[in-house]
Amino acid sequence: MTTTISSIVNGERIVGNAGGVDLNPSDTSDVVREYGQVDAAVAKDAIKAARAAFPAWAATTPWQRAEILDRAGTEILARADELGDLLAREEGKTLPEARGEVVRAGQIFKYFAGDVMQPHGYALDSVRPGIDITVTREPVGVVSVITPWNFPIAIPAWKIAPALAYGNTVVFKPAELVPGSAFELVDILNRAGLPAGVLNLVLGRGSVVGPIMTTDPDVNAVTFTGSVGTGKGILAADAPLSRKVQLELGGKNPLVVVDDANLAIAVEALVQGGFGSTGQRCTASSFTVVTDAIHDQFVAAVQERLGKWTTGDARAAGIEMGPVVDPSQLETDLRYIELARSEGGQVIGGELLDLGAKGHYLSPALIVGTNANDTINREEVFGPVVSVVRVKDYEEALAVANSSTMNLSAGICTTDLAKASHFKRNSKAGMVMVNLPTAGVDPHVPFGGKGDSSHGPREQGYAAVDFFTVSKTAYTNPGAPA
Ligand code: NAD
C-alpha cells in the first residue's frame, strides 16, 4: 500500500484536492508516495500561521532553538539508510549518493545548532566620545523556502536550518517530484519540538502556490533554488515589494584540463563531476575545455572509463548512475544531444537504455569536437551529457571557461601551482576547484555563483547569517541624565 502524505499548516495535516503522485524514476510502476496538491488558499493560510508564530519563535533563546535543530540532526543521521532509500527511490540518485545527501542534511542541522550560539554581533566606539554602538542581528520574519527536485533533502536543509536558527518562521514548498523527503524532514523537525506554525509544508504546484509565497505581504524574505527562468520571474515580481530575495539558479560549469594534468585525476574529475547524480546537479562539470597536447589521450581515457560505467536502478548494488528524473528531463537531454550533433559534435553514448523496468535510463553522453559557441556549451542541460572543447593552451582554456554566463563552479586539472593559482584568481565562477570535480561543496562553506547563477548573499556556513538576519545598529549615550 502506498503511503499518503500531506501538507502541514500550523501543525495540522491538510489533505489537499487533486491527487499528486510521486513516482520512482527507476521503475515508474512503483508509486513512492501519494498526496493531495493544495491551492493558493492553503498557501495563504500557511503564511498566516508562520506570521502568527513569528513573535514567540523570535523570542526563544538561542539555546532553545539549538536544542531542536540538534535533535533533528541526530534523527536525520540515525535514519540515514532509510531516508537515503526513500530519496534514491523518489529522485533516482544512487543509494550511496542519496545516503550521502541525507548525512549532509543531518550535518547542516548540527552545524546551525552550534552556529546559533556563536557571536554574530559586535560593539564599536563612536567618533563621538563616550557614545557606545552595538550592531546586532535580528530575524527577518516569515521566510518562503522554494526548492528544486535534484537535492530533495540537502537544499531544504541548508535553507530551513539557518532560517529557524536565527529565529525566522518558514513556509516550505518542495518540488512536485520529491514530496516524500520534504514531508519526512518537516515531520522530524516538528517532532523535535518546533511549535505549531513555525515550519509549514505546502505541497502544491509551483505555478499555483508559488506566486502567493513570493508576493504575499506577510512574507519578508524569499529563498529560492531552481531554474534561471523561474528565479528571474520571482525577482521581477518581487522588485516593487523590496523584500529580501535569494536565488540559486542554473550553472554551466567548465572543467579545464591542461597538458600537465594528472590524467587519472582529470578523468575521475570529469566522470564524477559530469555524470555523478546523473549529471542533474547545478554544479555538474557539464563542459570540458582541454588543451591540444593532452586532448586525444584524455578523451580516449574518459571513453575507456565510460565503457565500464554502470547505469541502472538507483537502489541496485554497484550502480554508478541512476535514471533521469522524469520524461520531461529525458526529453530535454535527448534534445540537447541531437542539437549538439546537428552543430557538428560527435556523440559517444547518450543512448536510451532498455533495462527491463519502466525507468528513464540514458547512458552517459560524451560529445567531442564541439566549439565554444555551440549551444551545448552555452546552455544548461541538467542531465548526463558532457561536451568537450579542444583549445590551444591554458590562456585560451581560461577564456573559454569564462565565457559561461552561469558561473556557479569551475575546475582545473593541473600539476602546475602557478596555473592553479592563476585560475583561482581569474575564474569568473563563485566556486573554484583544483584537481577535483566542480561538484561537491562541504556543508559548512559558503555556496553560490556569479553571473546568471545567483542573486543575493551566499548560502551555507557563516555566510547564511547575511540572508536570514538583518543587522541593527544601535547607539547609547551612557552619560545621559536620569
Ligand atoms: P524549477 O525552476 O522548475 O522549479 C524550482 C521550484 O520552483 C519548484 O519547487 C517549483 O515548483 C517552483 N516554482 C515553479 N514555478 C514557480 C513560480 N511561478 N513561483 C514560485 N515557485 C515556482 O527548477 P527545477 O527543475 O526543480 O530544478 C532544476 C534547476 O535548479 C536547474 O536549473 C538547476 O541548475 C537549479 N539548481 C540550482 C542550484 C544552485 O544552488 N544554484 C541547486 C540545485 C538546482
Residues whose N, C-alpha, C, O or C-beta is under 5 A from the ligand:
A	BS01	NAD	I146 T147 P148 W149 K173 P174 A175 E176 R205 G206 S207 G210 P211 T225 G226 S227 V228 T230 E248 L249 G250 G251 C282 S453
